[in-house]
């Protein structure tokens, strides 16, 4: 039985956003997005809602409590967004092109650790924070089609 109030839309003062490099293949876009948002949910419990349950009482894992907006941009847009996310100290996750050639978490972390922040070959960035701060980080990006 649904016991949640149904009065009007819920508005969030925060934003979850993923920025993808525009030259990725479709399978890469999906893979990068999935990896990036998994990091936010593990470190920011406030982004996770309550567990789901269907009409027969079968339970399902909780998901984000708010939409995830997906954007795209050039390599330069991604690099600039990364710099702005760092300067604002917003929670973030990165995916670099090197991670397409590794096959596990240990090697993924080593690949990122080997490169200074300004030299990361970013193909994806996830950011969470106040709506206006995330909007400023994403300046120059456009919504994913």
C-alpha positions in Angstrom: 0.0 0.0 0.0 1.4 3.4 -1.0 1.6 5.6 2.1 3.7 8.4 0.6 2.0 11.8 0.3 1.1 12.8 -3.3 0.9 16.6 -2.9 2.6 18.3 -5.8 6.0 17.7 -7.4 9.1 17.4 -5.3 11.8 20.0 -6.0 15.4 19.4 -5.2 18.0 22.1 -4.3 20.7 19.7 -5.4 21.6 18.2 -8.7 23.2 14.9 -9.8 24.8 15.3 -13.3 26.9 13.2 -15.6 29.0 14.8 -18.3 30.1 12.5 -21.1 32.6 13.2 -23.9 30.6 13.6 -27.1 32.8 11.2 -29.2 32.0 8.0 -27.1 30.4 5.0 -28.7 26.8 4.2 -27.4 28.0 1.2 -25.3 30.7 3.4 -23.8 28.2 6.1 -22.8 26.1 3.6 -21.0 29.1 1.9 -19.3 30.7 5.2 -18.2 27.4 6.5 -16.8 26.8 3.4 -14.8 30.3 3.4 -13.3 30.2 7.1 -12.5 26.9 7.2 -10.7 27.8 4.1 -8.7 30.5 6.2 -6.9 28.1 8.9 -5.9 25.7 6.4 -4.2 28.4 4.8 -2.2 29.8 8.0 -0.6 26.8 10.2 -0.4 24.0 8.4 1.4 21.7 11.4 1.2 21.3 10.9 -2.6 19.7 7.4 -2.1 16.0 7.0 -1.5 14.1 4.3 0.2 13.8 0.7 -0.9 11.1 -0.2 -3.4 8.4 -2.7 -3.0 5.8 -4.0 -5.6 2.2 -4.8 -4.9 3.0 -8.4 -3.8 5.6 -7.2 -1.3 8.6 -8.1 -3.3 11.4 -5.7 -2.3 13.9 -4.0 -4.6 17.0 -2.0 -3.9 16.8 1.7 -3.3 17.9 4.1 -6.1 18.7 7.8 -6.3 16.0 10.0 -4.8 16.2 12.5 -7.6 16.8 12.4 -11.4 20.3 12.0 -12.9 20.8 14.5 -15.7 23.1 13.5 -18.5 25.1 16.0 -20.5 27.7 15.8 -23.2 30.5 18.0 -24.4 33.9 18.2 -26.1 37.1 17.0 -24.5 37.8 20.7 -23.7 34.4 21.1 -22.0 35.0 18.0 -19.9 38.4 19.3 -18.8 37.1 22.7 -17.9 34.2 21.1 -16.0 36.6 18.9 -14.1 38.7 22.0 -13.1 35.5 23.8 -11.9 34.3 20.8 -9.9 37.7 20.6 -8.2 37.8 24.3 -7.4 34.3 24.1 -5.9 35.3 20.9 -4.0 32.1 19.2 -5.2 31.8 15.4 -4.8 32.8 13.9 -8.1 33.7 10.7 -9.9 35.8 10.4 -13.0 36.2 8.0 -15.8 39.3 8.2 -18.1 39.9 6.6 -21.4 42.5 4.3 -19.8 39.7 2.6 -17.9 38.4 1.1 -21.2 41.6 -1.1 -21.2 41.5 -2.3 -17.6 39.3 -5.0 -16.3 39.0 -4.5 -12.6 38.8 -1.9 -9.9 42.4 -2.3 -8.7 43.7 -1.5 -12.2 41.2 1.3 -12.7 42.4 3.0 -9.5 46.0 2.6 -10.5 45.4 4.1 -14.0 43.8 7.2 -12.5 46.5 7.5 -9.8 49.2 7.5 -12.4 48.1 10.8 -14.0 48.1 14.3 -12.5 44.6 15.9 -12.4 45.2 18.4 -15.3 46.4 15.6 -17.6 43.6 13.0 -17.1 42.1 12.0 -20.4 38.5 12.3 -19.2 35.6 10.7 -21.0 33.1 11.1 -18.1 32.5 13.1 -15.0 29.8 12.8 -12.4 29.1 15.7 -10.0 26.7 16.2 -7.1 26.0 19.4 -5.2 23.9 22.5 -4.9 22.0 23.1 -8.2 23.6 26.4 -9.0 27.1 25.0 -8.3 26.6 22.0 -10.5 25.2 24.3 -13.2 28.3 26.4 -13.1 30.5 23.3 -13.4 28.6 22.2 -16.5 28.9 25.5 -18.3 29.3 24.9 -22.0 27.8 21.4 -21.9 24.5 20.4 -23.5 21.9 17.9 -22.5 22.5 14.4 -23.9 20.1 13.7 -26.8 
